Amino acid sequence: MNVNEPKRASAGSSAAPARARQSSEEDFHLAELVRSLRSLAAESPERQAKIEGLMRAYATSDLHVDAEATASAIIDDAVIRRSTRR
């Protein structure tokens, strides 16, 4: 160890398990989402193709999300669901 180098083991040791746990939980939730989407996609070949395309784009970092359109759709969906519950 070089005397001028900072101690890396002690600085990163406490954060590493937390990051590993978070990554593991995210992987689990992502796997659950994929299973759920695949079960929905089985009902429609068009939906299956769309989901597979999105998964490929995500895996290759080519997925570009329109945040404004996504937010708008989420709000519209919430408003529609709320109005149908009345």
Residue pairs with C-beta under 8 A, 6 or more apart in sequence:
34 55
37 51
38 48
38 51
40 47
40 51
41 47
41 48
41 50
41 51
41 52
42 48
54 63
56 62
57 63
